[in-house]
Structure formats: structure tokens, C-alpha cells
Amino acid sequence: RHPGVPPGVEEVRPVRPLSPAQRHALDGLLACGAELTVHFTAADLRREYRRLARRVHPDRHRDATDAERERLSRQFAAATDHYRSLLASLEPR
């Protein structure tokens, strides 16, 4: 919740157009299992990436077969790449 927004009032975020690269990265994150909308903020992105990483990180699935851990490893690597791409495009340097 942002300061200045009274409780019980839905926060309205500005709609910003996504570049093709941002759209590709967002689609990639969604394919990995993230739950974001196009109205996300950098904080939303970080929070959702951490949630996704906890769910698909191969080290959190010690009882998984080698094939499952390999699949999770690929999914985690793809999610990380897409996350970094999106975050870099949102934050000024």
C-alpha cells in the first residue's frame, strides 16, 4: 500500500505500454508460473519473483528425481533471466 492512499480505496496504477522485449519477458515469467498483470510495479515484480523462485528452485525439491530437478533448474534459470530483463527495464540506472 502506498502512503496517501486511504484504507479501503483501491489503488489505481497507471497503465504503461510494454515494449516488445518487456512483453516477451513478462510472457516468459507467466509461462514459468508467475502471477502478474501488465499493471505491475517493480515491487510487485520482486515479490512475485521471490514467490516463484521459492516454488521452482531445484534445491527446495530434494526428493525430486534427476529429471524433475533438471526441469526445475531450467525453469528457474528462465524465470531469473526474464525477471532480470524486466527489472532492468523498469529501474533507471
Secondary structure, DSSP 8 states (H G I E B T S, - for coil): --TT--TTS----------HHHHHHHHHHHHHT----TT--HHHHHHHHHHHHHHH-GGG-TTS-HHHHHHHHHHHHHHHHHHHHHHHHHS--
